[in-house]
Amino acid sequence: MLRFFVAPLLFAGVLASCAPRQQTQTAEQMVTVTPMLVKVSEAAARGGKVTIQGRFLGGPGIGKVRLGANETGQGGFIFPASAVVSWTDTEIVLTIPSDAPVGGSWLFVEVGGKQSTGLPYSVSQ
């Protein structure tokens, strides 16, 4: 009698462990492709516009633009959300804030924790 009771319980446990689980994904978990920068506009002064073209650039909700970083993407200045003029998966247009670093450095886009390839960029005075 015990054998007939235990077997269905074991089978039910195996089925339950195979059932899909409900999970909420974070932005980092949803991004699977590394963003790639292709082209950046000419140097501009503070208050001017910079246009970044690329692929897999995400959107302002899960992305950020870093300027003034070293060639590996560390450090630098993160553009505030208020600097975003437009942002699509292939192009980002930003206004360069008054507190952006002046001079040459590297520009990167980070989408869901994945860092893009970098491009050199210079903020003129």
Buried (B, 14 or more C-beta within 10 A) or exposed (E): EEEEEEEEEEEEEEEEEEEEEEEEEEBEEEBEEEBEBBEBBEBBEBEBEBBBBBEBBBEBEBBBBBBBBEEEBEEBBEBEEEBBEEBEBEBBBBBBBEEBBEEEBBBBBBBBEBBBEBBEBBBEE
